[in-house]
Amino acid sequence: TEFKELVKLFKKAVTTWPSEEKKPLTLVLDSVDQLDDSNGGRKLEWLPVKKLGPHTRLVVSTLPDYKEFRCKSLLEERLGKEGGVMLEVGTILEHEKVFEHLLGLLGRTATKEQTEAVTKAFEGQTADDAAGTPLWLTIVAQVVGKWRSFDGVKFPISSSVRGLILDLFKRLEARHGEALVRATLGYITLCQSTGLSETELVHLLSLHDDVLASVYEWWVPPHRTLPVLVVSRLLQDLAPYLSRRGDGSGAELVVWYHRQFWEAAEAFVLGRPTEYDQRLAEAYILRRFRCSLHLELAEYFSGKWVGEPKPYNELLAKCVQREKFFPGESEGDRMVPAQPLALSGSLHKSEGRQLNDEEGDRMVPAQPLALSGSLHKSEGRQLNVRCLTELVNHLNCAGEEELAVEQLCSIEYVAAKFATGTQVALMREYGAAMVQFPSSHAKLTGWRAFVGRHFQHLQEAVCPLAPFQLALQEPNESDEYKSALDYSDKHFPKSNEQVPKHESGSLGGAFLGWADPSHKPQTKDPCREKFFPGESEGERMVPAQPLALSGSLHKSDERQLNVRRLTELVHHLIRAGEEKLAVEELCSVAYVAAKFAAGAGMALMREFGAAMVQFPLSHAELVGWRAFVGRHFQHLQNAVCPLVPFQLALQEPDGSAEYKSGASYSEKQFSKDKSGLLRDAIVTWAHPSHKPQTKDPCVLNVAEHEGQVNGVVLSPDGKWLASCSADTTVKICNASTGEVSCTIQHKSEVKCVDWSKDGQRLASGCGDGTVSVWNPQGEELCSLRGHSDWV
């Protein structure tokens, strides 16, 4: 609600600005790709582009589209319709001057040798490296700024931003130890959306046995905690790349200041799910490591080890139990704070309530949901914002079902979340837990329904007793009623010792009871829980996704293709292992026609290749369809008439899958005359008996050369096709898709070409008598000149 109001206010401010020539408004929004996805941040629906004043200018910058975001495409679509202009910003032209300026800000200079190393890295960039961007130069300046003049070039400088960051992480491991660095990077990354305080980081690392073991290698202190100086030194080295912010509780939280660091840390420490090239064993270990960090965060914010000694793992026990230290000790108190919901005051009283204000000078601060006071009283109440923000999220991610459900199905937790204004986050937590823990789905659904139907009352409640009062109005056998009754038993005296509390009519002067308990409804309000009893499925009102949003596939006039479906559907079906649906889509002449109409013929060939690997049982069917597309590739790609794909399919043998698909489409889309012939533009055989009933054996037709083709040779592994031509080029193509991976330019007509036995070299002979040897990337290894005639 607050976000919607903010968006409305922002749009009003921008569109109603008193735009005058003397007082123009120029609004610069830099790096919108750095926004997170909450509230549709990177979908840019919040960005006002219509009805701007004549002297109002909006300048927006973003990185090119990536897997994680499409800000550039969205900006082109939205700003383009309103007469906006898109400018591609290249790399910094005078990088040496910018580099010198950045060093000056740090009070440092670089030697000529060091500057030349930076220039070499800058010039060695590729399109995907982002070298020469302000971020790349900023990181390079931070790194080189620590070199002394007599150090020379201490190590190579990567040409990519990701490479620079990963190199930094590796150097930190060498300096501070692998266990400490990986755990620290993991904790900061997993808490990126909310942040983590330095005090919390010290406590968390004290609970991490591998970290303690690495620090206790030479000496074991009397307390099983991590020395604060160890963490401070590491954070000092990370300081240029971290941002510090508050969360309203008085705590200073650290987060990555740029998304590139967040994503690099994900890949380096936790292993992002999108990295499919990892070995299965590595991926399994990294998933376990991620889960273990979530569990440690959850145990910390739940207060599991408060006042309880935590057992040592084998590595830490070996360090601690050395003869000169503490022989026989197998567990130790890690001195972590408790985590109540309210640090002070009461949940059911709002006066004097304060948010979690960490005190760095106390060893064991009390931190329940209410650190002091009560949840039902506002005076003197101090809520534990850090616990309320982090605990359930990490319990969900760690798979700790019992603890997560216990928190979410508690009226205390519900009251605390609404008291801190994080009620929307609470609803998201219910949704995540229902997905993660199907065995507790019914219980979680009930609690979410309770919160949902009373959402407005809870959100707008002035009295902190409202959550408990609403829970007590639920049926006596409900979980919500029992939870509130447990709370009231602990915090309110009975007004009449002879009568059970829930029948007394006045619970400690605070809660209102029923004058006649028999009148209290004992059935739940169906609102937000089940609108239609017995219904197990429902219409979700999602839009249809035809291949053509308007018009017909076989007609180009007024046709609007569904580019989103054509781009995404088969890719995700293959990744999801949905063999039937993926094969059904690929083995359809309508899909083939739509892909070529959208200019995605090569992408279609790649989809066939991916599906053949993923679905071996459908290999033969997919091979047949890929062969059909391959041998007609040039006709399909260059076709002016949209009927060509269907016409080609109908020329296949009658029993083929391609013919049947083309015939099926024709039956639906084309009318027939009295003789049974298809009308419109599909041409049929005058004498069907003359139609060939055997398939053309050609499986791929590649037409990339502009002159006569003099030679074609397949690589020993069958993956690549090399061809030479009178157009003075050699082309290396993917033998499955026909996609050209490399074009090698020669000075004269190329007469012949051949692969080496290992497929690592390629030899070409030219009309000028030259023989050249190349690697598969098109780099010349050597050349032989001496022939007096063509080779």
N, C-alpha and C positions, 0 to 999 in steps of 0.2 A: 504494500500500500504506500509506504513512504517513498519507494523508488518511483512508482507511477506518478506521485505528486511532484517529485523532483523533476521528472522528465517533462511533465506538463508545464512546470514553472520555467524550465530551461527553454523550451520551445517558445513560450510566450515572451520571454525576455529577448530572445534573438529576433523573432519576427516582428515585435512591436517596438524595437529600438528606434528612437527618433533619428532615422538615417538622413543625414544632411551632408552636402559636399564638404562643408567645413568641419564636420564631426563624423568622419567615416568610422565604421566598426570593422576591424579585421580580427577574426577569431581563428587562432592556430591550434589545431588538435594534432599533436605529434604522436606517432607510433600507436595508433588505435589497435594494432595487432597485439599489443602488450596487455590489453584488457583481458579479464577472465570471462568465462562463459556464463557466470551467474547473471540472471536477469537479461539474458541475450546480449551481453556486452559486445561481442564481436559480430553479432548479426546487424548491428548499427541501426536498428529500428528506432532508437532513441535520437538519432541524429536528424536535426531539422534541415531540410534542403528545399522546401517549398515556401513561397511567399516571403522570401527574404527581401529586405529593403534594397533600393537601387544602389545604395552606397555601403551595403553590408557584404563582406567577403568572408567566405569560409574556406580555410586551408587545412586539408586533412592529409596526413602521411601514413603509409603502411608498407610493410614488406610485401613481396610477391606472395601469391597463394601457396600455402603448404597444406599438408594433410590435416593439420590441426585447425586451420582457419582459411577463410576465403574473403578476407576483407577487401582485397583489390577488386575482385570480381563484383562484389556487392557495391563498392563505391562507383565502379564504372556503370553499373546498372542504374543506380539511384541518381548519381550526379549527371550522367549522360542524358537522362530524360529531362533534366532541368537546365540544360545548356552548360553543364560544367566542363572543365578541361582537365584531362589526365596528362600529367607530365612524368616521364620516367627519369628518375634521378640516378645518374651514374656514380661511379666511385669518386672519391676526392681526387682532384687533379694535382694539386700541389701538396702531396702527402708529406713531403719532408718539412715544409713550413708548419703544417698542422702538428706534425710529430714534435717538432722543436718547441712549438707553443705549449703543447701538453706537458712536455718535460719541464718547461719553465714554470708552469703552475705547481709542479712538484718540487721546484727548487733544484732541479737536476739538469745535467747536460749529457750528451752522448759523444763518444769518439767517432772519428770518421769511419773506422772499421765497423762499429756497432750500427751507425746510420746506414752503411752500405748493406748490412745484413737485413735491416728492416726493408730497405728498398728491394732487395732480392726477393723477400717473401711477398712484398706487395705486387711485384711484377710476375710472380709465379702463380697468381690466383687463377681460379676457374670461375665459371658463371655461378656455381653453387657455393663458393667459398665465403662470399661476403667480405673478402679482404678489401681494405680501403674504405670501408664504412666507418662512421664515427666510433661505433662500438669496438671494431677491430683495432683501430688506432689507439683508442683509450686503453684497452687491455695491454697492447704492446708497450705503450708508454709506462704503464704501471710495472710491467715486467722488466723492461730495459732500464727504467729509472733506478732499479735496485742494483744494477751492475756498476762496479767501480771501473775507473778508466783502465787500470792494469789487469782487469779480468778478461778483456777482449770480448769475444762472443762466447758466452758460457754454454749455450746450447742453441740448436736451430730454432728459428721462429716459424711457427706454422702459418700457412697462407689462409687458413679457415678459422672462423670464430670458434666453432666446435673444437677444432684441434688445439687452439690456444687454451681453451678452458680445460680440456682433458689433460693436457700437459701440465697445467697448473695443479690439478688434483694429484697427479702422479708425483710431482715435486713435494707437495704437502705430505704425502704418504712417506716419502723418504725422510722428510724433516721431523715429522711428528709421530710417525707410526701408522701402519695400515689400519689397525683396529680402531684407533681413536678417530682418524680422519673419516673412515667409511661410516662409522656410527654417527658422527656429528653431521656429515653431509646428508645422511639418511633421515635423521630427525628433523633437520631444517626443511628438507624437501617435502616430507610427509605432512609437515605443519605449515606449508607455504601459504595456504589460503588464510590462515589466522596468525601465524607467527609463533615464536618460541622465545621466552625470556632467557637471559644468560643463567639466572638462578635455576630455572627449570632444566636447562641443558646440563648443568653440573649434577643435579640430582639424577637425571636420566642416565648419564654416563656412569654415575656411581652404581647404578643398578645393572650395568652391562659388564658381565664377568670378564669377557675377552679384553675389554678396554682396561679394566683394573689390572688384569694380569700383565698387560703390556707395560703399564706404568709402574707396577710393583716389581719389575724385573730385578732391580738392585736393592731396593729398600721397601719395607712394608710399614706404613704409619700405624699408630695405635687405633685409629678409627677407619672403618671400611668405606671411606669416601674418596672421591677423586680430588686431588689438590686443585683449588680454583685457578691457580696460576697456569696449570697445564691447558685448561680450556681458554683462558684469556690469551695465551700466546697464539693458539690456533685461530681464535677469532680476530686477533690483531692482523694476522696474515691474510685473513679473508675479508677484512674491513672494507677495502675498496669495492668489493663486489656484493656487499650486504647493505640493506636498507633497514633503518631502525624506525619504528613507529609505535604509537600507543594504541591501546584498545579501549580506552575509557576507564580502565581499572587502576591506572597509575603505573602499570608495568610497562617497561620498554621491551618491545618484541623485535627479534631479528628475522628478516625474510630476504630472499634473493632479490636484488634490485632489478634484474632483467630476466625475461623469460628464457633466454638462451642458457643462462646458468642453471635454472630450474630443470630444463629439459636435458642438459648435459649431465647433471647430477642423477637424474632418473636413469639415464642410459649407463652411467659409470657405476653407480652403486646398486640400484634397484632393478635394472633391466626392464626397459619399457616393453609392454606387450606387443608393440608394433615391430620389434626387432626380431624378425622371423629367421634371421640367419644364424642365431645362436644355436649351439648344440643343445640337445634336449637336457643333458645332465646339468649344463650351466644354467639353463633357464629354470630348471627345477630348484637348484640351489638358491638362485636369486629370488625366486618367488617365496621360498622359505625364509630368506633373510628379510624380505619386505614384511612378511607376516609376523616375524619375530619382533621387528621394530614396532609395528602396530600394537602388538601384545604388550611390549614394555611401556609404550605410551599409555595404553589403557590401564595397566596395573598401577602406573604412577598416579594418574588422575583419579583412580578409584581408591587410592590410599591402601592398597593391598599390603604393602610392606612397611606401613607405619608402625613403629614399635615392635616389628617382627623381624627376627634375623632371617636373611635370605641365604639359602644353601649355596655353596660355591660349586661351580662346574669344575671339571677335572683340571683344567689349565690354571684357574685361579687358586684352587686348593694346593696345587703343587708349589705355587709361589709363596702362599701364606704359611704353609706347614713346614717350611724349612726350619732346621734345628735352631738357627740363631734368631728366628722370629716367633711364630706362634704354633708350635707342633701340636697336632691333634685338633686344631680349630677347623670346623667344617662349615660354619655359617657365621654371618655377621650382620649387625644392624647397619643399614646404609644411611641412616639419619635423614630419611625423606619426610616431608610434611604430610599431615593428614589433609583430606580434601572434602570438607563438608560443603553443602550447597550454599549455606549462608555463613560468611566469615564472621559476622556479628549481627546481632538483632534476631528477628524472627521472620520466617517466611510469611506468616499471617499478620504481620504488622509492617507498615511501610514507612513510618516516621523515622528519620535518621538513618535510613538504609544507605549503605555505602557499597561500592563495588570492590572487588578484590584488589587490595593495595599491598603488594608484596613487600616484606621487610627483609632486606638482604642481610641484616646483621643478626638475625636469630637463627639458630641451628635447626630447631624443629618448630616452625610456625604451625599453628592449628589451621587447617583448611578443609572443613566439611562444607556442605552446601551453604550452610550459614556458619561462618567462622565464629561469630558471636551473636547472641540474641536468638530469635526464632523466626522461622519462615513466615509465620502468621502474624508477626508484629513488624511494623515498619520502623519504630524508634530503635536506633542503634544497630539496625540490621546491616550487615555487610555481606553481599552475595559473592560467591566464588565464581567469577566470570570465566576464569581459565578452565576450571573443571567442567562448567556447563557448556563451554565451547568445544572442548577436545574429547572428553571421556567417551561418549556414546559413539562418536565417529570412529575412534580407534578400536573400540570393542566390536563394532560391526566389521571393520576391515580385518581384524584379527580372528574373526570367527568365534568369538566368545559369546555364545548364544545366551547362556543362563544369566550372565552379568548384564548383557545389553538389554534383555527383556525385563530384568528386574528393575533397571533404571527407568526404562520407558513406560513400564506399567506401574508407576508410582505417582500418587498425587503430589508428593513433595517435589519430584522432578518437574512435573507439569507446571506447578505453581512457580517454581524457580525460573523456568524458561520464560514464562510470560512476564515475570517480574523484571527480567533483564531485557525484554523486548525482542527475544529471539524465537518467537512463536512459529514463524515460517520455517526456520531451521528445524524446529521440533517436528513439524509435519514431514519435512524431507527425511529426517531421521527415521520416522515410522516407515516411510516408503522404502528406504534402503534396507531396514531390518526385515521387512516383510519379504523382500526378494532374497536376502541372505539366509534367512532362517524359516524355511517353509513349514517346519513342524510347529512353529509358534505363530503361524499366520493368523489363526482365528483369534487368539488373545490380543495380538497387536492390532488387528482390524477393529476389535471392540473398543480398545483405548483410543485409537485414531478417530473412530466415530464419535466417541464422547467429546474429544477435543474439538472435532470438526463442527458438531452441532452447537457447541457453546463458544465457538471461536470469538465472535464479536463481543459477547459478554465478558469473556476472559481478557480480551485485548483492551477493552475500554473500562474495565473494573477499576473503581477508585479504592475500594476496600480490599486489602490483601487477603481477607477471609473468603473471597468469592470462589476460588477454585475448590476449597474444601466444602463450602456450603453447597455448591452444585453437585459435588460428588456424593454428598450425603442425601441428595434428593433422588439418586438412582435406586433401583430395586435393591432390597436388603441382601440378595444373594449375588449381586454383581461385584466384580473385582474393584470397580471404582468406589463403591460404597464401603467395602471392606478396607480398602487402602486408607480412605479418609477416617474411618472408625479407628484404625490402628494409630493414625497420627493424633487424633483427638484424645485417645486413651493416654498417650504419652505426654501431651501438652496441656490438657484441660482437666481440672478437677470435676468430679461429678456433682451436679447441683442437688441431687437427691440420691443418697447412697442406697436407698431401698429399690430404686428403679433403674433398670439398665439405661446407660447413657443415651442411646439413640431413641429412647421413649420418654425422656424426662421433659422434653419441651424446651429446655434451655441448657445448653452445654457450656457450663462455666461462664455464663453470661455472654457468650460470643455467638454460638450457632443457634439458628432457629430450628426447632423440631416441629413435628406434627402434633396439634392439640389432641387429635384422635388418630393414633398411628394406623388404625384399621382402614382409614381413608387414603392412605398413601398408595399410589399406583405401584404395582409390582411387575410391570412390564416396561421394557425399555422403549424410549421414543425411537421410532424407526428412522427418523431424520438422519441423514449422513451415514446410516449403517446399512439398511436394505430398503430401498424404495419399492422393490418388487420381490416379495418372498418367493423362494423357489427358483428364481432366475439364476442361471449359471453362466450366461453369456449375454453380451449386449453389443449393439451397434456403436462403434467408436467414432463415427462421423468423420472418417478419414477420406480424403478425396480420391477419386479413381485415378489410375496411372496408365492410361492407354499409351501406345507408342506414338500416336499422333494426337495432340491436344485438340486440334481442329483440322478439318479437311480429311483427306484420305491419303494413305501411303502411296497409292498409285497415281495420285494427281498432285502436281506441284503447285498449282494455283491455290492460294489461301491456305496452304498446308503449314501447320505449326507443330514441329516435332517436340516430343517430350525429352529434352536433352538430359534432364536430371535422371530419369529412369534409364536412358541409354548409357549414361556414364556410370551409374552406381549399382544397378540391380544385379547383373551377372557377377560383378566383382565380389559383392557381399554374399551372394548365394554360394560361390565357390569357397570363400573363406569360412562360411558357416557349415560347409559339408552338405548342403542341400542338393544332392545329386539329381533327383527327379526334376526339380524346378529349374535348375541351371541347364540341364541338358534339353529340357522342353523349350527353354528360351532360345538357346543357341541353335538348336536344330529346327529352325522355323524360318521360312523365306521372308516372312514379314519382318522379323528381327534383323536379318541380313540386309534387307532393303533399307530399313530405318537407319542402321549403322552407317551404310555407305551414303545415304542422303545427308547424314549429319557430319560427313567427312571423317568418320572414325573407322575406316576400313582396316587400317593397320592395328588399331586397338582391338578390333574383332578377332584378328588372327592371333593376337596375344591371349585373348580370352579362351580361344580354342586350345592353345598350348597349355595354359594353366589348368583348364578343365580335364584335359587328357592325362595330366600328371595326378590330379586330385581324385579322379573317378576312373580307375582302371577297368571297371566293369562296363563302362560306356565307351571305352576307347575306340572300338570299331565304328560305332555310329558317329562319334565326333570326328574321327579320321576321314570318313566319307564326306561329311559336310565341309570340313576344312579343305579337302581336295576340290570340292565343287567351287568354293569361294576362291581358292588359289588359282585354278586354271582359268577362271573368268575374272580375275582381279582387275585387270586393266579395263575390260569392258564395263565392269561395275563402277569403277572409280571415275571413268571418263564419260559415263552415260549421261546424255542430255535428257532422255525420256525416263520418267520415274517407273515406267512399266518394265524396263529391262530386266531387273532381278526376277520378276515373275515369269517373263517370257523365257529366260534362260532355264529356270527351274522346270518349266513345262516341256523343254526339249530333252530333258533327261529321260532314261528308260521308264516305262510306265510303272514298273514295280519298285522304283527307287524312292527313298524317303523324300528327296528333293521334289520329285514330280508330285507325290501325294500332298506335300505341303503347299505347293503352288496351286494344285487343283482344288484343295480345300479352301484356300483364300479366294480363288476365282468363283467357286460356288457361292460364297457368301457375298462377294462384292460386285460380280458381273451378272447381268441378266443374259438370258439365252433367247435366240430367235426360235421360230417354229421348227427349224431343222435340227436344233440342239447345239448349234454353234454359239460360242461365246461372243457377245457383242463388245462394244467399245474398241479397244486397240489390241487385244490379245490375238496373235496370229496362230492358227492351228494348222495341222497338216491336212492338205486336200485329200490325200490318200494315206490314212493312218498306218496302213500296212507297210508303207515305205519308211516309216520312222525307225531309226536305229534303236535296238533294244539292248545294247551293250554300252557300258560307260566308257568315256574317254579316259585312258590310263593316265593322262597328265594330271599331276596333283598340285602344280604351282607354275604360274606364268609370271615371270619377272620381266618388265620392260623398262629398264632404267637407263640403258645406253641410248645415245643420240645417233650413233652410227652403226655400221655392220658389226655383229658380234663374231670375233675370230676364235674364241675358245672359252670353254666352261669346264671347271673342275671342282669336285666335291672334296671337302677336307676329310682326312682319315677318320675323324670321329663322326662324320656325317652331319655336323651341326652348321657348317658354313659353306657357302657357295662363292667361288671366285670366278669372275668373268673378265675377259679383255676385249677391247673394241677398237675400231678405226677412229673413235672419237678421242683417242689418246688417253684413255683412263682404264684402270682396273677397279672393279667394284667388288667389295666383299659383302655378301648378303646373308641374312639369317635363312637357313635352308627350310625352316618351318613356316616363317611368315613372309619371306621375301623382303623384309625390311633391310635397307642398306645401312650397314654399320660403319663403313669406311669407303671413301673414294680416293684412289691414288692417282695423282695426275702425272703423266709422262710428257716428254717433249715431242714425241712422234707416235705414230700408230703402233699400238701394242698387238703383236702377232700371236703370242702364246703366253700361257701362265700355268703354273703347277705348284702344288704343296709339297713340303718336305714330309718324310714318313711320320714324324712326330707332330705335324700340324702346327709347328711353332714358327715356320718360315715359309715365305711365298716368293717364287722366282718368276720374273717376267722378261720376255724378249721383245725388243722393239724394232721398228723399221729402220732406225738409224744404226743398227748393229750393236746396241747396248743391251747388256743383261744386268738386271738389278735384283737384289734380294731384300725383302721387306719382312717386318714382323706383322702379326695380325692387326696391330693398331695403325698400320700404314706408315711406320717410321722406317726409313731406308737404313739397312745394315751395311751394305756395300754395293758397289757397281763394277762391272767388268766391261772395258771398252777395248776393242781390237778387231772385231769382225768388220770386214769390208762390205758386207751386205746385210740385209735384214735377217733376224734370228727367228 
